[in-house]
Amino acid sequence: GAMTREEYDIYMRSLMSYWESKGMIDTALAEGIQRGRIEGRIEGKIEGRIEGKIEVAKNAISMGMSEEQISLLTGLSKEEIKKLREEK
């Protein structure tokens, strides 16, 4: 049957509340996705830089450079360079 004015008002308030909540959830989800993309790009850049430093260190090791020189060149610790040297 037909709704009373009071039922209609309750229904409309409920519907508006739903759409408001849905809007907040959609916004939060979109912001979370965007944040995830940004974090992923940052992690990728960091990984790329680390891989680049390791590659430079490996080349420097093969050229006979000292751990001190390689550390200054790459920013890697002497311990990290020792591990790379042992991998060869």
PyMOL commands that set and color helices and strands:
alter all, ss='L'
color gray80, all
select helices_A, chain A and resi 5-62+67-74+78-87
alter helices_A, ss='H'
color red, helices_A
deselect
rebuild
show_as cartoon
